[in-house]
Amino acid sequence: MTHHYLLPDVLIALGKKLRILRHLKDDKLDTVAAATKISKSTLSKIENGTYSSLCIEMLIALANYYNTHPALLLTFEQ
């Protein structure tokens, strides 16, 4: 079966996953921003699925912060 992913769907799924991970750690955006060097505003947009300029460096910083592999942040059920 072939899957066709659209950028908005991927961004929304990623954002939801990141917000869940942040809430599980009971962290605020400020804490994540300071640790990842990603601005609070950008993190908010990423979590809301509205930041389409996400680069691999940001993805790696977030994966490192949440102690997971970057590929797992982009793995989700359709």
Backbone as ProteinMPNN parsed JSONL, in Angstrom:
{"seq_chain_A": "MTHHYLLPDVLIALGKKLRILRHLKDDKLDTVAAATKISKSTLSKIENGTYSSLCIEMLIALANYYNTHPALLLTFEQ", "coords_chain_A": {"N_chain_A": [[0.84, -1.174, 0.0], [0.581, 2.178, -0.859], [1.527, 5.178, 0.669], [0.546, 8.525, 0.841], [1.729, 11.407, 1.946], [0.898, 14.572, 3.132], [2.334, 17.768, 3.555], [1.085, 19.588, 5.49], [-0.335, 17.742, 7.092], [1.704, 16.133, 8.145], [3.156, 18.034, 9.609], [1.24, 18.782, 11.525], [0.839, 16.341, 12.874], [3.432, 15.899, 13.876], [3.685, 18.152, 15.527], [1.658, 17.66, 17.433], [2.696, 15.363, 18.624], [5.073, 16.368, 19.741], [4.032, 18.212, 21.575], [2.696, 16.508, 23.333], [4.88, 15.052, 24.338], [6.233, 17.127, 25.636], [4.371, 17.839, 27.591], [4.274, 15.458, 29.032], [6.734, 15.544, 30.251], [6.243, 17.6, 31.842], [7.008, 20.186, 31.189], [7.578, 23.643, 30.344], [7.199, 25.821, 27.49], [9.25, 27.707, 27.553], [11.319, 26.361, 28.889], [11.976, 24.271, 27.134], [12.72, 25.807, 24.937], [15.017, 27.151, 25.882], [16.73, 24.973, 26.268], [16.956, 23.822, 23.728], [17.652, 25.848, 22.047], [15.828, 26.92, 20.332], [13.47, 29.305, 19.51], [10.82, 30.356, 21.699], [8.513, 31.21, 20.417], [8.801, 29.994, 17.888], [8.788, 27.293, 18.667], [6.174, 27.114, 19.62], [4.746, 27.5, 17.242], [5.627, 25.223, 15.858], [4.523, 23.182, 17.476], [1.866, 23.742, 17.028], [1.597, 23.024, 14.439], [2.05, 24.809, 12.39], [4.439, 25.724, 11.46], [6.37, 25.692, 8.811], [9.009, 25.691, 8.1], [10.726, 23.953, 9.32], [13.83, 22.659, 10.118], [16.396, 20.133, 9.737], [18.249, 20.364, 11.785], [16.776, 21.494, 13.868], [14.928, 19.465, 14.314], [16.644, 17.438, 15.196], [17.652, 18.649, 17.525], [15.314, 18.759, 19.056], [14.697, 16.027, 19.223], [16.928, 15.133, 20.654], [16.509, 16.529, 23.041], [14.159, 15.329, 23.955], [15.091, 12.819, 24.247], [15.012, 10.834, 22.21], [14.922, 9.196, 18.995], [15.328, 11.057, 15.966], [13.821, 10.096, 13.782], [11.712, 8.792, 15.005], [10.135, 10.855, 15.876], [8.915, 11.562, 13.575], [7.365, 9.459, 12.957], [4.23, 8.149, 12.637], [0.84, 7.045, 12.877], [-1.371, 6.573, 10.164]], "CA_chain_A": [[0.0, 0.0, 0.0], [1.337, 3.413, -0.958], [1.04, 6.271, 1.499], [0.832, 9.857, 0.348], [1.682, 12.32, 3.071], [0.887, 15.987, 2.801], [3.101, 18.522, 4.527], [0.308, 20.044, 6.658], [-0.668, 16.596, 7.946], [2.932, 15.734, 8.842], [3.46, 19.078, 10.582], [0.26, 18.692, 12.612], [1.138, 15.126, 13.64], [4.673, 16.159, 14.603], [3.382, 19.119, 16.581], [0.9, 16.981, 18.489], [3.612, 14.463, 19.324], [5.981, 17.183, 20.549], [3.285, 18.78, 22.698], [2.481, 15.404, 24.276], [6.157, 14.788, 24.997], [6.512, 18.242, 26.555], [3.45, 17.732, 28.728], [4.693, 14.301, 29.833], [7.872, 15.992, 31.064], [5.726, 18.725, 32.623], [7.861, 21.32, 30.852], [7.012, 24.826, 29.696], [7.888, 26.164, 26.248], [10.482, 28.412, 27.902], [12.335, 25.366, 29.257], [12.385, 23.6, 25.895], [13.398, 26.818, 24.123], [16.359, 27.368, 26.427], [17.536, 23.763, 26.095], [17.144, 23.48, 22.313], [18.045, 27.059, 21.308], [14.749, 27.236, 19.398], [12.685, 30.316, 20.209], [9.518, 29.961, 22.235], [7.545, 31.469, 19.345], [8.95, 28.937, 16.883], [8.299, 26.042, 19.268], [4.715, 27.184, 19.645], [4.285, 27.261, 15.866], [5.877, 23.813, 15.546], [3.516, 22.382, 18.183], [0.559, 24.006, 16.412], [1.611, 22.514, 13.066], [2.015, 25.926, 11.44], [5.807, 26.129, 11.132], [6.756, 24.833, 7.688], [10.444, 25.833, 7.823], [11.457, 23.095, 10.256], [15.036, 22.101, 9.512], [16.874, 18.91, 10.385], [18.919, 20.733, 13.033], [15.722, 21.66, 14.883], [14.39, 18.133, 14.594], [17.64, 16.738, 16.008], [17.671, 19.283, 18.847], [14.112, 18.313, 19.775], [14.86, 14.595, 19.51], [17.896, 15.02, 21.749], [15.875, 17.013, 24.266], [13.183, 14.335, 24.412], [15.793, 11.546, 24.364], [14.456, 9.897, 21.248], [15.518, 9.279, 17.667], [14.556, 11.981, 15.13], [12.853, 9.369, 12.938], [10.512, 8.465, 15.798], [9.269, 12.036, 15.932], [8.195, 11.644, 12.312], [6.624, 8.214, 12.78], [2.877, 8.241, 13.151], [-0.139, 6.234, 12.159], [-2.184, 7.334, 9.236]], "C_chain_A": [[0.889, 1.243, 0.0], [0.692, 4.485, -0.097], [1.448, 7.588, 0.86], [0.638, 10.82, 1.51], [1.724, 13.747, 2.571], [1.575, 16.75, 3.914], [2.26, 18.997, 5.708], [-0.036, 18.909, 7.623], [0.541, 16.146, 8.766], [3.262, 16.751, 9.923], [2.509, 19.028, 11.774], [0.549, 17.48, 13.49], [2.406, 15.302, 14.466], [4.418, 17.097, 15.772], [2.634, 18.5, 17.742], [1.812, 16.08, 19.318], [4.551, 15.258, 20.239], [5.27, 17.784, 21.758], [3.03, 17.708, 23.762], [3.762, 15.115, 25.048], [6.491, 15.886, 26.007], [5.634, 18.16, 27.791], [3.811, 16.546, 29.624], [5.877, 14.643, 30.729], [7.476, 17.135, 31.991], [6.606, 19.967, 32.433], [7.047, 22.448, 30.226], [7.791, 25.066, 28.403], [9.219, 26.861, 26.528], [11.622, 27.44, 28.194], [12.882, 24.677, 28.012], [13.174, 24.57, 25.016], [14.831, 27.024, 24.597], [17.267, 26.172, 26.149], [17.861, 23.465, 24.632], [17.657, 24.64, 21.471], [17.068, 27.37, 20.175], [13.834, 28.209, 20.133], [11.333, 29.762, 20.652], [8.44, 30.125, 21.162], [7.596, 30.376, 18.281], [8.457, 27.606, 17.418], [6.779, 26.003, 19.293], [4.14, 26.9, 18.253], [4.49, 25.807, 15.46], [4.803, 22.941, 16.198], [2.118, 22.581, 17.602], [0.485, 23.54, 14.963], [1.628, 23.597, 12.018], [3.4, 26.407, 11.028], [6.338, 25.209, 10.045], [8.241, 24.927, 7.34], [11.297, 25.0, 8.773], [12.656, 22.476, 9.543], [15.499, 20.891, 10.328], [17.573, 19.217, 11.702], [17.92, 20.903, 14.174], [15.167, 20.301, 15.291], [15.354, 17.345, 15.484], [17.702, 17.324, 17.411], [16.475, 18.829, 19.675], [14.208, 16.832, 20.142], [15.835, 14.397, 20.669], [17.268, 15.458, 23.069], [14.923, 15.964, 24.842], [13.772, 12.924, 24.459], [15.186, 10.463, 23.466], [15.179, 10.072, 19.916], [14.684, 10.226, 16.803], [13.502, 11.275, 14.265], [11.578, 9.034, 13.712], [9.582, 9.656, 15.945], [8.429, 12.161, 14.674], [7.426, 10.369, 11.99], [5.259, 8.348, 13.418], [1.961, 7.393, 12.285], [-0.999, 7.128, 11.291], [-3.646, 7.176, 9.55]], "O_chain_A": [[1.839, 1.333, 0.778], [-0.524, 4.679, -0.124], [2.577, 7.735, 0.391], [-0.478, 11.017, 1.992], [2.507, 14.08, 1.681], [1.418, 16.417, 5.089], [2.687, 18.823, 6.849], [-0.027, 19.102, 8.839], [0.409, 15.817, 9.944], [3.612, 16.371, 11.04], [2.936, 19.215, 12.913], [0.51, 17.579, 14.716], [2.451, 14.899, 15.628], [4.888, 16.854, 16.883], [2.936, 18.778, 18.903], [1.718, 16.036, 20.545], [4.791, 14.862, 21.379], [5.844, 17.856, 22.844], [3.138, 17.981, 24.958], [3.735, 14.952, 26.268], [6.974, 15.602, 27.103], [6.1, 18.385, 28.908], [3.668, 16.627, 30.844], [6.011, 14.105, 31.828], [8.27, 17.581, 32.819], [6.904, 20.691, 33.382], [5.976, 22.229, 29.66], [8.908, 24.573, 28.242], [10.201, 26.634, 25.823], [12.761, 27.676, 27.79], [14.093, 24.521, 27.855], [14.182, 24.191, 24.42], [15.755, 27.064, 23.785], [18.443, 26.345, 25.829], [18.921, 22.918, 24.331], [18.051, 24.451, 20.32], [17.432, 28.003, 19.184], [13.462, 27.952, 21.278], [10.791, 28.832, 20.056], [7.561, 29.275, 21.022], [6.559, 29.891, 17.829], [7.78, 26.865, 16.705], [6.174, 24.967, 19.017], [3.171, 26.155, 18.111], [3.635, 25.219, 14.797], [4.238, 22.061, 15.548], [1.28, 21.683, 17.679], [-0.564, 23.647, 14.327], [1.262, 23.349, 10.869], [3.518, 27.404, 10.316], [6.714, 24.071, 10.324], [8.684, 24.3, 6.378], [12.465, 25.316, 8.999], [12.511, 21.846, 8.495], [15.05, 20.666, 11.452], [17.501, 18.421, 12.639], [18.186, 20.504, 15.307], [14.965, 20.03, 16.474], [14.927, 16.665, 16.417], [17.795, 16.58, 18.388], [16.614, 18.547, 20.865], [13.839, 16.437, 21.248], [15.59, 13.584, 21.56], [17.478, 14.82, 24.101], [14.884, 15.739, 26.051], [13.052, 11.951, 24.683], [14.893, 9.349, 23.902], [15.963, 11.006, 19.749], [13.456, 10.207, 16.89], [12.414, 11.809, 14.049], [10.49, 8.999, 13.137], [8.375, 9.488, 16.12], [7.366, 12.781, 14.686], [6.898, 10.215, 10.889], [5.149, 8.63, 14.611], [2.263, 7.074, 11.135], [-1.307, 8.269, 11.635], [-4.49, 7.752, 8.864]]}, "name": "protein", "num_of_chains": 1, "seq": "MTHHYLLPDVLIALGKKLRILRHLKDDKLDTVAAATKISKSTLSKIENGTYSSLCIEMLIALANYYNTHPALLLTFEQ"}
